[in-house]
């Protein structure tokens, strides 16, 4: 093509927003179509490992996120009942030297706002739920639930677990419920009475865990997320309200410090979220349509790397388009070749929930640099 292709990104979540930012920096015309009616500060925390902060630096938002989030002193893993330390891995003082960038924990909504603000003004269109793609002509035609339509040369499906773009490529298929839910609570630090909480702690039981950490720069918000068996999930909703009795009672045998953090949570605002996943897909693209993030490799959140994989995907996709001079077919093949093995490994590791339970070297995750990694051009033997 003599001019850069016009790109439609479906989904203005974390991966979609980063894809838009990086593409616009390279001179692409990008429209982002988001099904929700607008941006909102969703009450959840998120980890930004050094591997993803490197991408965010490239996107021009790294410094703002350092000013927004927390650089935790250490990752601490403890036994659920005794509090015995299983892993005490320094992070803050070693992250830049060892892995090339800081490690951050941040409010997901604050992170999302930083990204949305960095997308070119007017690029994001809200209340645009994709319902169909027509790839038969020279352009791709997009149809939305509100009756409007649009065209693009490239479509990037960053529309999450229940991706419409994925369904177009591979047929509709529900994701697999994993039999596990995560409880969430976020509350002001002032409610955490008579306790000096560390920056990050995970308590491990055989089938249960509790994670607590700060998500604002001045450490004034406490975030709790858990994992617990739950026999079935029949609701169409991704999360449901949860009573405080269930929230605290599920972890009744945990050691006193952990229980104290749970008991300080206000009764309103506690939720439980179903964890879903899919098997690795047979392909990630067809023609000029391509998937990234949860649309092609949803995973359990037990490594804190789900969003990171979407953001790495976005960066690699843009890198491959640039590398091939916008030869879309070659770029998409190169993209999948250079992402499939890594995302599959992270997906499998997340499934088994053993990440940093004990002392280990996490450099294969945190040290990865999507821009510096040599591009593979052939599959591994």
C-alpha positions as CSV (number, residue, x, y, z in Angstrom):
1,X,0.0,0.0,0.0
2,X,1.3,3.5,-0.8
3,X,-0.5,5.0,2.3
4,X,-0.7,3.4,5.7
5,X,-3.8,1.2,6.1
6,X,-6.8,2.4,8.1
7,X,-7.1,0.4,11.3
8,X,-10.2,-0.4,13.4
9,X,-9.5,-1.6,16.9
10,X,-12.5,-3.3,18.5
11,X,-12.4,-2.7,22.2
12,X,-10.9,0.2,24.1
13,X,-9.6,-1.9,27.0
14,X,-6.0,-2.1,28.0
15,X,-4.7,-4.0,25.0
16,X,-6.8,-2.1,22.5
17,X,-5.8,1.3,23.9
18,X,-2.1,0.4,23.8
19,X,-2.5,-0.9,20.2
20,X,-4.2,2.4,19.2
21,X,-1.5,4.6,20.9
22,X,1.4,2.7,19.3
23,X,-0.2,2.6,15.9
24,X,-1.0,6.3,16.0
25,X,2.7,7.0,17.0
26,X,3.6,5.2,13.8
27,X,1.3,7.4,11.7
28,X,-1.7,5.0,11.2
29,X,-5.2,6.3,11.0
30,X,-7.0,4.4,13.9
31,X,-10.6,4.3,15.1
32,X,-11.4,2.5,18.3
33,X,-14.9,1.1,18.8
34,X,-15.9,0.4,22.4
35,X,-19.2,-1.2,23.4
36,X,-19.5,0.4,26.8
37,X,-21.2,3.9,27.0
38,X,-18.1,5.6,28.4
39,X,-15.0,5.3,30.6
40,X,-15.4,4.4,34.2
41,X,-13.0,3.8,37.1
42,X,-13.6,0.1,37.7
43,X,-12.8,-0.9,41.2
44,X,-9.9,-3.4,40.8
45,X,-6.1,-3.5,41.1
46,X,-3.6,-4.6,38.5
47,X,0.1,-5.5,38.3
48,X,2.3,-3.9,35.8
49,X,5.5,-6.0,35.6
50,X,8.7,-4.6,34.1
51,X,7.9,-6.4,30.9
52,X,4.8,-4.3,30.4
53,X,6.2,-1.1,31.8
54,X,8.8,-1.2,28.9
55,X,5.9,-1.1,26.5
56,X,4.2,1.7,28.4
57,X,7.4,3.7,28.3
58,X,7.4,3.3,24.5
59,X,3.7,4.5,24.5
60,X,4.8,7.6,26.4
61,X,2.8,6.9,29.6
62,X,5.4,5.2,31.8
63,X,6.3,8.2,33.9
64,X,2.7,9.1,34.5
65,X,2.0,5.6,35.7
66,X,5.0,5.7,38.1
67,X,3.5,8.8,39.6
68,X,0.1,7.1,39.8
69,X,0.9,3.6,41.1
70,X,3.0,1.9,43.8
71,X,6.4,0.4,43.4
72,X,6.1,-2.4,46.0
73,X,9.1,-3.1,48.2
74,X,8.8,-6.9,47.8
75,X,6.6,-9.8,46.7
76,X,5.8,-11.7,49.9
77,X,4.2,-15.2,49.9
78,X,3.0,-16.7,53.2
79,X,1.5,-19.9,54.5
80,X,-2.2,-19.5,54.9
81,X,-2.5,-20.7,58.5
82,X,0.8,-19.9,60.2
83,X,2.0,-16.8,58.2
84,X,5.3,-18.5,57.6
85,X,7.2,-16.7,54.8
86,X,7.6,-18.8,51.7
87,X,9.0,-16.2,49.4
88,X,10.3,-12.7,50.1
89,X,11.5,-11.3,46.7
90,X,12.8,-7.8,46.6
91,X,11.2,-5.8,43.8
92,X,11.6,-2.0,44.2
93,X,15.4,-1.8,44.7
94,X,16.3,-4.3,42.0
95,X,13.6,-4.1,39.3
96,X,15.2,-1.5,37.0
97,X,18.7,-2.9,37.2
98,X,17.6,-6.5,36.9
99,X,14.7,-6.4,34.5
100,X,14.9,-3.0,32.8
101,X,11.9,-1.2,34.3
102,X,10.0,-0.7,37.5
103,X,7.3,-3.0,38.8
104,X,4.0,-1.2,39.6
105,X,0.7,-2.0,41.3
106,X,-2.1,0.4,40.4
107,X,-5.8,0.9,40.3
108,X,-7.0,-0.5,37.0
109,X,-9.3,2.4,36.4
110,X,-6.5,4.9,37.0
111,X,-4.3,2.9,34.5
112,X,-7.1,2.8,32.0
113,X,-7.6,6.5,32.2
114,X,-3.9,7.2,31.5
115,X,-4.2,5.0,28.4
116,X,-7.5,6.5,27.2
117,X,-6.1,10.0,27.6
118,X,-3.1,9.1,25.5
119,X,-5.2,7.9,22.5
120,X,-5.6,10.7,19.9
121,X,-8.7,12.8,20.8
122,X,-11.8,11.7,18.9
123,X,-10.4,8.3,18.1
124,X,-12.5,6.3,20.6
125,X,-16.2,5.9,19.8
126,X,-18.3,4.6,22.7
127,X,-21.6,2.6,22.6
128,X,-20.3,0.7,19.5
129,X,-21.0,-3.0,20.0
130,X,-19.8,-5.0,17.0
131,X,-22.3,-7.4,15.6
132,X,-20.8,-8.4,12.3
133,X,-17.8,-8.2,9.9
134,X,-17.9,-8.5,6.1
135,X,-14.5,-9.2,4.7
136,X,-15.6,-10.1,1.2
137,X,-14.8,-6.7,-0.4
138,X,-11.7,-4.7,-0.8
139,X,-12.5,-3.0,2.6
140,X,-13.7,-4.7,5.8
141,X,-17.2,-3.6,6.7
142,X,-18.1,-3.4,10.4
143,X,-21.7,-3.5,11.6
144,X,-22.7,-2.2,15.0
145,X,-25.7,-2.9,17.2
146,X,-26.9,0.7,17.0
147,X,-27.4,0.3,13.2
148,X,-24.2,2.2,12.2
149,X,-21.4,0.9,10.1
150,X,-17.7,1.6,9.3
151,X,-14.9,0.4,7.1
152,X,-11.3,-0.4,7.6
153,X,-8.3,-2.0,6.0
154,X,-7.3,-3.9,9.2
155,X,-9.4,-5.0,12.1
156,X,-7.8,-5.8,15.4
157,X,-10.1,-7.8,17.8
158,X,-9.2,-6.6,21.3
159,X,-12.7,-7.3,22.5
160,X,-11.9,-9.6,25.3
161,X,-13.1,-13.0,26.5
162,X,-16.4,-13.0,24.6
163,X,-14.9,-11.5,21.5
164,X,-17.2,-11.0,18.5
165,X,-14.2,-10.8,16.3
166,X,-13.1,-14.2,17.5
167,X,-16.5,-15.6,16.9
168,X,-16.4,-14.4,13.3
169,X,-13.1,-16.0,12.7
170,X,-13.6,-19.3,14.5
171,X,-17.3,-19.7,15.2
172,X,-19.2,-19.0,18.4
173,X,-18.0,-21.0,21.4
174,X,-18.5,-20.3,25.1
175,X,-15.3,-20.0,27.2
176,X,-14.7,-22.7,29.8
177,X,-15.5,-22.0,33.4
178,X,-12.5,-23.0,35.5
179,X,-14.4,-23.8,38.7
180,X,-12.8,-20.9,40.5
181,X,-14.0,-17.5,41.5
182,X,-12.1,-14.5,42.8
183,X,-13.6,-12.2,45.5
184,X,-12.7,-8.5,45.2
185,X,-12.8,-5.7,47.7
186,X,-11.3,-2.2,47.6
187,X,-11.4,0.1,50.5
188,X,-9.7,3.2,52.0
189,X,-6.6,2.5,54.1
190,X,-8.2,4.4,57.0
191,X,-10.5,1.4,57.5
192,X,-7.5,-0.9,58.1
193,X,-7.3,-0.2,61.8
194,X,-4.4,-1.1,64.0
195,X,-2.3,-2.8,61.3
196,X,0.7,-1.8,59.2
197,X,0.2,-3.6,55.9
198,X,3.0,-4.5,53.6
199,X,3.0,-3.4,50.0
200,X,2.1,-6.9,48.6
201,X,1.3,-10.2,50.3
202,X,-0.2,-13.4,49.0
203,X,-1.4,-16.1,51.5
204,X,-1.4,-19.6,50.0
205,X,-3.7,-22.6,51.0
206,X,-4.1,-25.8,49.1
207,X,-7.1,-24.6,47.1
208,X,-7.5,-21.0,48.3
209,X,-5.4,-17.8,48.3
210,X,-5.7,-14.2,49.4
211,X,-3.8,-11.4,47.8
212,X,-3.6,-7.8,49.3
213,X,-1.8,-4.8,48.0
214,X,-1.9,-1.0,47.7
215,X,-3.0,0.5,44.4
216,X,-2.5,4.3,44.7
217,X,0.8,6.2,44.9
218,X,0.2,7.4,48.5
219,X,-1.0,4.0,49.6
220,X,-4.5,5.2,50.6
221,X,-6.5,2.3,49.0
222,X,-6.2,-1.3,49.9
223,X,-7.1,-4.0,47.3
224,X,-8.0,-7.6,48.1
225,X,-8.4,-10.3,45.5
226,X,-8.8,-14.0,46.2
227,X,-9.1,-17.4,44.6
228,X,-11.6,-20.0,45.8
229,X,-13.3,-23.1,44.4
230,X,-16.9,-22.6,43.3
231,X,-18.8,-25.5,41.8
232,X,-20.7,-23.8,39.0
233,X,-21.3,-20.4,37.5
234,X,-24.7,-20.2,35.8
235,X,-25.0,-16.4,35.6
236,X,-24.5,-14.6,32.3
237,X,-22.8,-11.8,34.3
238,X,-19.0,-11.8,34.8
239,X,-19.4,-11.0,38.5
240,X,-22.0,-11.0,41.3
241,X,-22.4,-9.3,44.6
242,X,-21.0,-11.2,47.6
243,X,-22.0,-11.0,51.2
244,X,-19.4,-10.2,53.8
245,X,-20.2,-13.4,55.6
246,X,-19.3,-15.4,52.6
247,X,-16.2,-13.3,51.9
248,X,-14.8,-13.7,55.4
249,X,-16.1,-17.2,56.0
250,X,-14.5,-18.7,52.9
251,X,-11.1,-17.9,54.5
252,X,-12.0,-18.6,58.1
253,X,-8.9,-20.8,58.8
254,X,-6.4,-18.2,57.6
255,X,-3.9,-16.6,60.0
256,X,-5.0,-13.6,62.0
257,X,-3.3,-10.8,60.0
258,X,-5.0,-12.0,56.8
259,X,-8.4,-12.3,58.4
260,X,-8.0,-8.8,59.9
261,X,-7.5,-7.3,56.4
262,X,-10.6,-9.2,55.2
263,X,-12.7,-8.2,58.2
264,X,-11.9,-4.5,57.7
265,X,-13.6,-4.5,54.3
266,X,-17.0,-2.7,54.2
267,X,-20.0,-5.0,53.5
268,X,-21.0,-3.1,50.5
269,X,-18.9,-3.4,47.3
270,X,-17.6,-7.0,47.8
271,X,-18.0,-9.0,44.6
272,X,-17.0,-12.4,43.3
273,X,-15.8,-12.9,39.7
274,X,-15.8,-16.1,37.7
275,X,-12.5,-17.2,36.1
276,X,-12.8,-18.4,32.5
277,X,-10.2,-19.6,30.0
278,X,-9.9,-21.2,26.5
279,X,-7.6,-23.6,25.0
280,X,-5.0,-22.1,22.6
281,X,-6.6,-21.2,19.3
282,X,-5.6,-22.8,16.0
283,X,-4.9,-19.4,14.5
284,X,-5.1,-15.7,15.5
285,X,-5.8,-14.1,12.2
286,X,-7.5,-14.5,8.9
287,X,-7.0,-12.1,6.0
288,X,-6.8,-8.6,7.4
289,X,-8.5,-9.5,10.8
290,X,-6.3,-10.3,13.8
291,X,-6.9,-11.0,17.5
292,X,-5.0,-10.0,20.6
293,X,-5.2,-10.4,24.4
294,X,-8.1,-12.2,26.0
295,X,-9.8,-12.5,22.6
296,X,-7.3,-15.2,21.7
297,X,-5.6,-16.4,25.0
298,X,-7.8,-15.7,28.1
299,X,-6.2,-17.0,31.3
300,X,-6.6,-17.3,35.0
301,X,-5.2,-14.2,36.7
302,X,-2.8,-16.1,39.0
303,X,0.3,-14.5,37.6
304,X,-1.0,-11.0,37.2
305,X,0.0,-11.2,33.6
306,X,-3.3,-11.3,31.6
307,X,-3.3,-7.6,30.7
308,X,0.5,-7.7,30.2
309,X,0.1,-10.3,27.6
310,X,-2.5,-8.2,25.7
311,X,-0.2,-5.2,25.9
312,X,2.8,-7.2,24.7
313,X,0.6,-8.5,21.9
314,X,-0.2,-5.0,20.9
315,X,3.4,-4.0,20.8
316,X,4.5,-7.0,18.8
317,X,1.7,-6.6,16.3
318,X,2.7,-3.0,15.6
319,X,6.4,-4.0,15.5
320,X,5.6,-6.7,12.9
321,X,3.5,-4.4,10.7
322,X,6.4,-1.9,10.7
323,X,9.0,-4.7,10.1
324,X,7.1,-5.9,7.0
325,X,6.2,-2.6,5.5
326,X,2.5,-3.2,6.2
327,X,2.4,-6.5,4.4
328,X,-0.5,-7.6,6.5
329,X,-0.4,-11.3,5.7
330,X,3.3,-11.6,6.5
331,X,3.0,-9.3,9.5
332,X,0.2,-11.3,11.1
333,X,2.0,-14.6,10.6
334,X,5.2,-13.1,12.1
335,X,3.1,-11.7,15.0
336,X,1.6,-15.0,15.9
337,X,4.9,-16.9,15.5
338,X,6.5,-14.5,18.0
339,X,3.7,-14.5,20.5
340,X,2.1,-17.9,20.6
341,X,4.8,-19.8,22.6
342,X,5.1,-17.1,25.3
343,X,1.4,-16.5,25.8
344,X,0.8,-20.3,25.9
345,X,3.4,-20.7,28.6
346,X,2.0,-17.9,30.7
347,X,-1.5,-19.2,30.2
348,X,-0.4,-22.7,31.4
349,X,1.6,-21.3,34.4
350,X,-1.4,-19.2,35.4
351,X,-3.7,-22.2,35.3
352,X,-1.7,-24.1,37.9
353,X,-1.3,-21.1,40.3
354,X,2.2,-21.7,41.5
355,X,3.8,-18.4,40.4
356,X,6.2,-17.1,43.1
357,X,4.8,-19.3,45.8
358,X,8.4,-20.0,46.6
359,X,11.7,-18.5,45.7
360,X,12.3,-18.6,42.0
361,X,13.8,-16.5,39.2
362,X,11.0,-14.7,37.4
363,X,13.3,-13.2,34.7
364,X,11.7,-15.1,31.8
365,X,8.5,-13.1,32.5
366,X,9.8,-9.7,33.8
367,X,13.0,-9.5,31.7
368,X,11.2,-9.9,28.4
369,X,11.5,-6.9,26.1
370,X,9.0,-7.0,23.2
371,X,11.0,-4.4,21.3
372,X,14.4,-6.0,21.9
373,X,13.5,-9.7,21.5
374,X,15.0,-11.0,18.2
375,X,12.1,-11.7,15.8
376,X,11.7,-15.4,15.0
377,X,10.9,-16.0,11.3
378,X,10.5,-19.8,11.6
379,X,8.8,-22.0,14.1
380,X,11.0,-23.7,16.7
381,X,12.0,-27.3,15.9
